[in-house]
Amino acid sequence: MEYKSSFRLMFGDSPIVKVMDFFLDNKEFDYSLTDIARNSDIGWSTLHLFWNNLVKMEIVVKTRRIGRAELYKLNLNNPLVKKLIDIDKIISKKFIDDELRKQKLKVIA
């Protein structure tokens, strides 16, 4: 069974949600487009359908180049990204609280 984060459980499995979820979980590091597609479980050509918009909106920023590969990371200075991080934390907390409540009810019953 495939693991789904609380972010994906809330917003679905569209390719852009998968990419944003990957970046939210791995915000400290930079990645090539090939690595982003592979780790997000989407096709490379699918990633290119919306990648330029993420760059143009400065959701992601290019950090460096290794050979022919350009590496990108989540732009933690972007106000929209900061809000997405906050939303991800709120969603995670809700799912954790719901699960703890379920487990507590099982123990009481």
C-alpha positions as CSV (number, residue, x, y, z in Angstrom):
1,M,0.0,0.0,0.0
2,E,1.3,3.4,-1.0
3,Y,2.0,5.9,1.8
4,K,0.1,9.2,1.5
5,S,1.0,12.2,3.5
6,S,-1.7,14.2,5.2
7,F,-1.1,17.0,2.6
8,R,-2.0,14.5,-0.2
9,L,-4.9,13.0,1.7
10,M,-6.3,16.5,2.0
11,F,-5.5,17.9,-1.5
12,G,-5.4,14.8,-3.7
13,D,-2.9,13.1,-6.0
14,S,-2.6,15.5,-8.9
15,P,0.9,15.9,-10.2
16,I,1.4,19.4,-8.8
17,V,0.2,18.3,-5.3
18,K,2.7,15.4,-5.4
19,V,5.5,17.8,-6.3
20,M,4.6,20.3,-3.7
21,D,4.3,17.5,-1.1
22,F,7.7,16.3,-2.0
23,F,9.2,19.8,-1.6
24,L,7.4,20.4,1.7
25,D,8.8,17.2,3.1
26,N,12.3,17.9,1.7
27,K,12.7,21.7,2.0
28,E,16.3,21.6,3.1
29,F,17.7,20.1,-0.1
30,D,17.9,20.9,-3.8
31,Y,17.1,18.4,-6.6
32,S,17.3,18.0,-10.3
33,L,14.1,17.8,-12.4
34,T,14.7,14.1,-12.9
35,D,15.0,13.6,-9.1
36,I,11.9,15.7,-8.5
37,A,9.8,13.7,-11.0
38,R,11.1,10.4,-9.7
39,N,10.6,11.2,-6.0
40,S,7.1,12.8,-6.7
41,D,6.1,9.6,-8.6
42,I,5.2,11.6,-11.7
43,G,6.5,11.5,-15.3
44,W,9.2,13.8,-16.4
45,S,7.1,15.2,-19.2
46,T,4.2,15.7,-16.8
47,L,6.5,17.8,-14.5
48,H,7.3,20.0,-17.4
49,L,3.6,20.9,-17.9
50,F,3.6,23.1,-14.8
51,W,7.3,23.5,-13.9
52,N,7.8,26.9,-15.5
53,N,4.9,28.3,-13.6
54,L,6.5,27.2,-10.3
55,V,9.7,28.9,-11.3
56,K,7.9,32.0,-12.6
57,M,5.9,32.3,-9.3
58,E,9.2,31.8,-7.4
59,I,7.8,28.8,-5.6
60,V,11.0,27.1,-6.4
61,V,14.4,28.6,-7.2
62,K,17.4,27.3,-9.1
63,T,20.3,26.8,-6.6
64,R,23.1,25.5,-8.8
65,R,24.1,23.5,-11.8
66,I,25.9,20.1,-11.8
67,G,27.0,19.2,-15.3
68,R,23.9,19.6,-17.4
69,A,21.5,19.3,-14.5
70,E,20.0,22.3,-12.9
71,L,19.0,21.9,-9.2
72,Y,16.1,23.5,-7.6
73,K,14.7,23.9,-4.1
74,L,11.6,25.3,-2.4
75,N,11.9,29.0,-2.0
76,L,11.5,29.4,1.7
77,N,11.5,33.2,1.4
78,N,8.3,33.3,-0.8
79,P,5.3,34.4,1.3
80,L,3.1,31.8,-0.6
81,V,5.5,29.0,0.3
82,K,5.5,30.1,3.9
83,K,1.7,29.8,4.0
84,L,1.9,26.4,2.3
85,I,4.3,25.3,5.1
86,D,1.9,26.6,7.7
87,I,-1.1,24.8,6.0
88,D,0.9,21.6,5.8
89,K,1.6,21.8,9.6
90,I,-2.0,22.5,10.4
91,I,-3.2,19.6,8.3
92,S,-0.7,17.3,9.9
93,K,-1.7,18.3,13.3
94,K,-5.4,17.7,12.5
95,F,-4.6,14.2,11.2
96,I,-2.5,13.4,14.2
97,D,-5.1,14.8,16.7
98,D,-7.8,12.7,14.9
99,E,-5.7,9.6,15.1
100,L,-4.9,10.1,18.8
101,R,-8.6,10.6,19.5
102,K,-9.5,7.3,17.7
103,Q,-6.8,5.4,19.6
104,K,-8.0,6.9,22.9
105,L,-11.6,5.8,22.1
106,K,-10.3,2.3,21.4
107,V,-8.5,2.1,24.7
108,I,-11.6,3.3,26.6
109,A,-14.0,0.9,24.8
